[in-house]
Amino acid sequence: MKESKRTMDCQELVELVTVYLEDAFAAQNKARFETHVGECGGCANYVDQMKQTVHTLGELSLEDLDPALRDRILTDFRRRC
């Protein structure tokens, strides 16, 4: 079976949601993703939540963050890198 014909499962969708939101899929893989979302209510809800999260976070500025929270986030990020 060709890769492009293979159905997408929920785990694969979760792993690829950022690729979808960045519109970086090849057409065949985008179609697989959208077919799964159309058939799976849980994944449709997840994609909607991710879109809303990206939208909301995109509206934040550095001034919107509490300085202590910003410092904790940056410290945690640096520890993981």
Secondary structure, DSSP 8 states (H G I E B T S, - for coil): --GGGS---HHHHHHHHHHHHTT---HHHHHHHHHHHHH-HHHHHHHHHHHHHHHHHHT--GGGS-HHHHHHHHHHHHHH-
